[in-house]
Amino acid sequence: MNNSRDFLFKIVVSAAIVISLAFLVIPALPNKAAPAENRSTAPSSGGAPAQGGSGREQKTPSQAVEAYVTSLETVSNYIKVNGDILTEGEIEIYPDISGKLTDISVSVGDKVAAGQPIASVDPSLPGQNYSRSTVYATIGGTVLRYNAHRGDKVTTGTSILTIGDLTRLKLVTYIPEKFAAYIKKGLPAEITFAAFGDRLYGGEISDVGTVIDPASRTLEITIKLNERENVKPGMFASIKLVTEQVRNVVAVPEEALFSYYGNDTVFVINSEGKAERREVTVGLRSSELVELKEGVSPGESVITAGQTLLDEGTPVHAITRDTK
């Protein structure tokens, strides 16, 4: 009986040893693929997936900039001066004899004819009695101003009246010597008068003085008015006088330009919506626009604000600036 039990125990132990050796010798079989819903998403060799787990490449954000659409424009340099409205053919009237101005028979604004009596002078001295001398208008026109008054003592060098032709007005001004080289006949001018607010009157230089005044260091010029509605002699005018001008050129605001390695440069928005750095050749500069001789074509968008945040190829979206 005991022998039977020992035999059975040996059989069980042997079987356990055989099963253990089988697990050690036989290699592990590969697992079946897990269900799709249980698979974990491994990062690609290119790095971690984009934010949100989509695995798509994240785009560079577009930079907001201000842009100016170029066109063919006129670029002008100008100076501002003041002047007075005078009449062409303006004449001063002088007496033929010295004495006391006893009478002026016309008023400012009156029209007179050549040879018409306009004043009289008494040449008498104390204790003497001379006949009065009549002063005549030497030209026909309008009395513009008194230069002497009744009771004044006058000489043959004293102007009594000024007479002029109101149908022929001109604007006279004086230009600082440093601008003299730019002044020539035909240059345009914009004129305003205090009496008419912001209304612009056009004109052009009709005559240029031949000498510089040594006292004031200025050059006298005459401007012919293109229109004379309501303009009167003696009016004070503010003048914007063009000294240099180029027409039908590509131009941009001054703030579009910056220096890149010592060269004048702008950023242009290309067809892909990216910032493209362009070297340009600059021409005439005004207070508002700069002529670009080379580097930019009409119709292109040039960045005028936001350049400091840009590199070549930076995506941008433009807030278009008014071109006028």
C-alpha positions as a Python dict, from the first residue, in 0.01 Angstrom:
ca = {
    (1, 'M'): (0, 0, 0),
    (2, 'N'): (279, 230, 82),
    (3, 'N'): (458, 129, -231),
    (4, 'S'): (156, 232, -442),
    (5, 'R'): (142, 574, -284),
    (6, 'D'): (513, 639, -341),
    (7, 'F'): (478, 536, -703),
    (8, 'L'): (185, 775, -760),
    (9, 'F'): (373, 1065, -596),
    (10, 'K'): (673, 1010, -825),
    (11, 'I'): (449, 1015, -1134),
    (12, 'V'): (293, 1355, -1033),
    (13, 'V'): (632, 1511, -961),
    (14, 'S'): (774, 1389, -1294),
    (15, 'A'): (479, 1529, -1485),
    (16, 'A'): (523, 1871, -1321),
    (17, 'I'): (893, 1876, -1411),
    (18, 'V'): (818, 1789, -1776),
    (19, 'I'): (558, 2065, -1807),
    (20, 'S'): (799, 2321, -1656),
    (21, 'L'): (1075, 2223, -1899),
    (22, 'A'): (835, 2253, -2191),
    (23, 'F'): (759, 2621, -2105),
    (24, 'L'): (1134, 2696, -2087),
    (25, 'V'): (1227, 2528, -2415),
    (26, 'I'): (940, 2629, -2646),
    (27, 'P'): (980, 3004, -2765),
    (28, 'A'): (697, 3247, -2702),
    (29, 'L'): (460, 3272, -2995),
    (30, 'P'): (386, 3630, -3133),
    (31, 'N'): (71, 3791, -3007),
    (32, 'K'): (-214, 3851, -3242),
    (33, 'A'): (-268, 4215, -3345),
    (34, 'A'): (-466, 4402, -3089),
    (35, 'P'): (-795, 4549, -3194),
    (36, 'A'): (-761, 4887, -3366),
    (37, 'E'): (-944, 5061, -3088),
    (38, 'N'): (-687, 4939, -2830),
    (39, 'R'): (-372, 5041, -3021),
    (40, 'S'): (-171, 5333, -2885),
    (41, 'T'): (-58, 5604, -3127),
    (42, 'A'): (320, 5614, -3135),
    (43, 'P'): (502, 5936, -3232),
    (44, 'S'): (652, 5940, -3579),
    (45, 'S'): (1023, 5957, -3640),
    (46, 'G'): (982, 6327, -3714),
    (47, 'G'): (890, 6411, -3354),
    (48, 'A'): (585, 6449, -3139),
    (49, 'P'): (246, 6493, -3303),
    (50, 'A'): (103, 6846, -3350),
    (51, 'Q'): (-99, 6996, -3070),
    (52, 'G'): (-440, 6833, -3046),
    (53, 'G'): (-315, 6488, -3152),
    (54, 'S'): (-403, 6535, -3523),
    (55, 'G'): (-51, 6454, -3644),
    (56, 'R'): (-72, 6742, -3902),
    (57, 'E'): (204, 7004, -3943),
    (58, 'Q'): (120, 7334, -3767),
    (59, 'K'): (123, 7645, -3995),
    (60, 'T'): (326, 7960, -3917),
    (61, 'P'): (84, 8240, -3816),
    (62, 'S'): (39, 8527, -4062),
    (63, 'Q'): (172, 8868, -3954),
    (64, 'A'): (-57, 9173, -3990),
    (65, 'V'): (108, 9463, -4175),
    (66, 'E'): (9, 9791, -4334),
    (67, 'A'): (62, 9811, -4711),
    (68, 'Y'): (60, 10078, -4981),
    (69, 'V'): (-48, 9982, -5334),
    (70, 'T'): (184, 10157, -5578),
    (71, 'S'): (79, 10344, -5891),
    (72, 'L'): (225, 10604, -6126),
    (73, 'E'): (227, 10933, -5937),
    (74, 'T'): (376, 11282, -5931),
    (75, 'V'): (644, 11357, -5673),
    (76, 'S'): (713, 11722, -5592),
    (77, 'N'): (940, 11921, -5367),
    (78, 'Y'): (820, 12264, -5264),
    (79, 'I'): (885, 12560, -5040),
    (80, 'K'): (637, 12784, -4860),
    (81, 'V'): (663, 13163, -4889),
    (82, 'N'): (435, 13466, -4865),
    (83, 'G'): (364, 13739, -5117),
    (84, 'D'): (143, 14031, -5216),
    (85, 'I'): (-103, 14082, -5498),
    (86, 'L'): (-6, 14374, -5720),
    (87, 'T'): (-133, 14504, -6049),
    (88, 'E'): (77, 14490, -6362),
    (89, 'G'): (151, 14840, -6489),
    (90, 'E'): (112, 14986, -6140),
    (91, 'I'): (222, 15351, -6145),
    (92, 'E'): (306, 15600, -5869),
    (93, 'I'): (183, 15957, -5928),
    (94, 'Y'): (421, 16244, -5833),
    (95, 'P'): (365, 16624, -5832),
    (96, 'D'): (560, 16852, -6065),
    (97, 'I'): (641, 17096, -5784),
    (98, 'S'): (706, 17093, -5409),
    (99, 'G'): (455, 17242, -5169),
    (100, 'K'): (150, 17166, -4961),
    (101, 'L'): (-96, 16904, -5083),
    (102, 'T'): (-421, 17099, -5071),
    (103, 'D'): (-664, 16865, -5242),
    (104, 'I'): (-712, 16506, -5361),
    (105, 'S'): (-1017, 16480, -5585),
    (106, 'V'): (-1040, 16099, -5618),
    (107, 'S'): (-1090, 15811, -5373),
    (108, 'V'): (-937, 15466, -5347),
    (109, 'G'): (-1121, 15240, -5589),
    (110, 'D'): (-1216, 15517, -5832),
    (111, 'K'): (-1143, 15465, -6198),
    (112, 'V'): (-950, 15746, -6364),
    (113, 'A'): (-847, 15825, -6718),
    (114, 'A'): (-504, 15929, -6840),
    (115, 'G'): (-469, 16310, -6810),
    (116, 'Q'): (-751, 16342, -6552),
    (117, 'P'): (-684, 16598, -6267),
    (118, 'I'): (-654, 16410, -5938),
    (119, 'A'): (-487, 16650, -5689),
    (120, 'S'): (-340, 16998, -5642),
    (121, 'V'): (-30, 17135, -5470),
    (122, 'D'): (17, 17492, -5335),
    (123, 'P'): (384, 17590, -5369),
    (124, 'S'): (340, 17920, -5182),
    (125, 'L'): (583, 18012, -4904),
    (126, 'P'): (499, 18239, -4608),
    (127, 'G'): (444, 18595, -4739),
    (128, 'Q'): (422, 18471, -5098),
    (129, 'N'): (130, 18377, -5319),
    (130, 'Y'): (166, 18133, -5607),
    (131, 'S'): (-97, 17966, -5820),
    (132, 'R'): (-174, 17607, -5736),
    (133, 'S'): (-20, 17324, -5940),
    (134, 'T'): (-254, 17051, -6067),
    (135, 'V'): (-148, 16689, -6051),
    (136, 'Y'): (-270, 16467, -6339),
    (137, 'A'): (-307, 16090, -6377),
    (138, 'T'): (-38, 15970, -6613),
    (139, 'I'): (-222, 15644, -6699),
    (140, 'G'): (-578, 15518, -6694),
    (141, 'G'): (-677, 15266, -6429),
    (142, 'T'): (-802, 15235, -6073),
    (143, 'V'): (-681, 15430, -5770),
    (144, 'L'): (-526, 15162, -5550),
    (145, 'R'): (-402, 15361, -5250),
    (146, 'Y'): (-314, 15701, -5110),
    (147, 'N'): (54, 15759, -5041),
    (148, 'A'): (1, 16114, -4907),
    (149, 'H'): (-288, 16304, -4754),
    (150, 'R'): (-440, 16652, -4773),
    (151, 'G'): (-225, 16899, -4579),
    (152, 'D'): (101, 16702, -4622),
    (153, 'K'): (408, 16877, -4751),
    (154, 'V'): (527, 16702, -5064),
    (155, 'T'): (818, 16724, -5304),
    (156, 'T'): (869, 16608, -5659),
    (157, 'G'): (992, 16282, -5510),
    (158, 'T'): (680, 16221, -5299),
    (159, 'S'): (427, 15971, -5436),
    (160, 'I'): (72, 16099, -5394),
    (161, 'L'): (-131, 15808, -5537),
    (162, 'T'): (-86, 15465, -5689),
    (163, 'I'): (-287, 15380, -5998),
    (164, 'G'): (-304, 15034, -6156),
    (165, 'D'): (-492, 14814, -6400),
    (166, 'L'): (-710, 14570, -6204),
    (167, 'T'): (-755, 14348, -6509),
    (168, 'R'): (-386, 14253, -6490),
    (169, 'L'): (-291, 14113, -6149),
    (170, 'K'): (32, 13950, -6042),
    (171, 'L'): (172, 13795, -5728),
    (172, 'V'): (517, 13907, -5616),
    (173, 'T'): (725, 13714, -5364),
    (174, 'Y'): (1088, 13670, -5260),
    (175, 'I'): (1273, 13338, -5252),
    (176, 'P'): (1567, 13265, -5019),
    (177, 'E'): (1899, 13253, -5200),
    (178, 'K'): (1954, 12882, -5127),
    (179, 'F'): (1656, 12792, -5348),
    (180, 'A'): (1750, 13022, -5636),
    (181, 'A'): (1903, 12740, -5842),
    (182, 'Y'): (1566, 12557, -5855),
    (183, 'I'): (1357, 12854, -5966),
    (184, 'K'): (1264, 12886, -6333),
    (185, 'K'): (975, 13011, -6543),
    (186, 'G'): (677, 12780, -6574),
    (187, 'L'): (705, 12606, -6238),
    (188, 'P'): (359, 12564, -6078),
    (189, 'A'): (241, 12723, -5755),
    (190, 'E'): (-53, 12669, -5517),
    (191, 'I'): (-189, 12988, -5361),
    (192, 'T'): (-428, 13050, -5073),
    (193, 'F'): (-569, 13372, -4926),
    (194, 'A'): (-688, 13427, -4570),
    (195, 'A'): (-1013, 13574, -4703),
    (196, 'F'): (-1103, 13254, -4891),
    (197, 'G'): (-1010, 12982, -4642),
    (198, 'D'): (-867, 12665, -4796),
    (199, 'R'): (-964, 12747, -5151),
    (200, 'L'): (-668, 12689, -5382),
    (201, 'Y'): (-572, 12925, -5663),
    (202, 'G'): (-333, 12797, -5927),
    (203, 'G'): (-48, 12989, -6082),
    (204, 'E'): (295, 12959, -6236),
    (205, 'I'): (619, 13154, -6228),
    (206, 'S'): (613, 13413, -6506),
    (207, 'D'): (924, 13614, -6425),
    (208, 'V'): (1245, 13553, -6230),
    (209, 'G'): (1467, 13833, -6103),
    (210, 'T'): (1819, 13860, -6239),
    (211, 'V'): (1999, 13954, -5916),
    (212, 'I'): (1998, 13854, -5549),
    (213, 'D'): (1913, 14138, -5311),
    (214, 'P'): (2235, 14180, -5109),
    (215, 'A'): (2046, 14302, -4801),
    (216, 'S'): (1781, 14028, -4772),
    (217, 'R'): (1965, 13755, -4971),
    (218, 'T'): (1646, 13687, -5166),
    (219, 'L'): (1543, 13661, -5529),
    (220, 'E'): (1229, 13839, -5652),
    (221, 'I'): (989, 13631, -5860),
    (222, 'T'): (651, 13704, -6017),
    (223, 'I'): (368, 13451, -6030),
    (224, 'K'): (88, 13473, -6285),
    (225, 'L'): (-253, 13372, -6148),
    (226, 'N'): (-456, 13121, -6349),
    (227, 'E'): (-777, 13270, -6209),
    (228, 'R'): (-855, 13602, -6042),
    (229, 'E'): (-1208, 13560, -5904),
    (230, 'N'): (-1251, 13792, -5601),
    (231, 'V'): (-875, 13853, -5581),
    (232, 'K'): (-788, 14215, -5512),
    (233, 'P'): (-465, 14417, -5513),
    (234, 'G'): (-298, 14432, -5174),
    (235, 'M'): (-415, 14087, -5064),
    (236, 'F'): (-165, 13879, -4868),
    (237, 'A'): (-101, 13535, -5019),
    (238, 'S'): (46, 13211, -4885),
    (239, 'I'): (231, 13025, -5158),
    (240, 'K'): (341, 12664, -5197),
    (241, 'L'): (596, 12684, -5474),
    (242, 'V'): (715, 12370, -5650),
    (243, 'T'): (1094, 12361, -5689),
    (244, 'E'): (1136, 12006, -5830),
    (245, 'Q'): (889, 11766, -5986),
    (246, 'V'): (879, 11426, -6159),
    (247, 'R'): (565, 11279, -6314),
    (248, 'N'): (441, 10924, -6382),
    (249, 'V'): (682, 10749, -6146),
    (250, 'V'): (642, 10471, -5889),
    (251, 'A'): (648, 10622, -5542),
    (252, 'V'): (596, 10507, -5183),
    (253, 'P'): (568, 10679, -4844),
    (254, 'E'): (898, 10751, -4671),
    (255, 'E'): (820, 10504, -4390),
    (256, 'A'): (826, 10210, -4634),
    (257, 'L'): (1203, 10248, -4673),
    (258, 'F'): (1466, 10100, -4443),
    (259, 'S'): (1837, 10031, -4469),
    (260, 'Y'): (1957, 9673, -4515),
    (261, 'Y'): (2335, 9633, -4518),
    (262, 'G'): (2360, 9999, -4622),
    (263, 'N'): (2115, 9975, -4914),
    (264, 'D'): (1769, 10132, -4951),
    (265, 'T'): (1523, 9846, -4913),
    (266, 'V'): (1148, 9773, -4894),
    (267, 'F'): (935, 9470, -4818),
    (268, 'V'): (689, 9373, -5093),
    (269, 'I'): (401, 9128, -5048),
    (270, 'N'): (451, 8864, -5318),
    (271, 'S'): (191, 8648, -5493),
    (272, 'E'): (218, 8384, -5219),
    (273, 'G'): (128, 8633, -4946),
    (274, 'K'): (479, 8642, -4807),
    (275, 'A'): (718, 8928, -4732),
    (276, 'E'): (982, 8968, -5003),
    (277, 'R'): (1278, 9194, -4937),
    (278, 'R'): (1365, 9422, -5233),
    (279, 'E'): (1660, 9655, -5282),
    (280, 'V'): (1543, 9977, -5452),
    (281, 'T'): (1693, 10280, -5625),
    (282, 'V'): (1561, 10606, -5479),
    (283, 'G'): (1502, 10923, -5680),
    (284, 'L'): (1332, 11249, -5578),
    (285, 'R'): (1217, 11272, -5217),
    (286, 'S'): (933, 11494, -5101),
    (287, 'S'): (776, 11537, -4758),
    (288, 'E'): (509, 11281, -4856),
    (289, 'L'): (645, 11041, -5118),
    (290, 'V'): (975, 10895, -5239),
    (291, 'E'): (1035, 10813, -5605),
    (292, 'L'): (1150, 10454, -5668),
    (293, 'K'): (1347, 10433, -5993),
    (294, 'E'): (1406, 10057, -5969),
    (295, 'G'): (1291, 9763, -5761),
    (296, 'V'): (911, 9799, -5750),
    (297, 'S'): (647, 9796, -6025),
    (298, 'P'): (308, 9972, -6034),
    (299, 'G'): (34, 9776, -5860),
    (300, 'E'): (257, 9597, -5608),
    (301, 'S'): (185, 9617, -5235),
    (302, 'V'): (472, 9769, -5037),
    (303, 'I'): (472, 9726, -4659),
    (304, 'T'): (473, 10056, -4471),
    (305, 'A'): (428, 9939, -4111),
    (306, 'G'): (534, 9622, -3930),
    (307, 'Q'): (865, 9566, -4113),
    (308, 'T'): (1064, 9528, -3791),
    (309, 'L'): (885, 9199, -3716),
    (310, 'L'): (947, 9046, -4059),
    (311, 'D'): (1202, 8818, -4217),
    (312, 'E'): (1233, 8710, -4578),
    (313, 'G'): (938, 8479, -4650),
    (314, 'T'): (729, 8566, -4344),
    (315, 'P'): (355, 8508, -4419),
    (316, 'V'): (169, 8838, -4399),
    (317, 'H'): (-180, 8975, -4444),
    (318, 'A'): (-219, 9338, -4540),
    (319, 'I'): (-432, 9620, -4411),
    (320, 'T'): (-429, 9827, -4729),
    (321, 'R'): (-328, 10190, -4688),
    (322, 'D'): (-510, 10461, -4887),
    (323, 'T'): (-297, 10557, -5189),
    (324, 'K'): (-424, 10913, -5209),
}
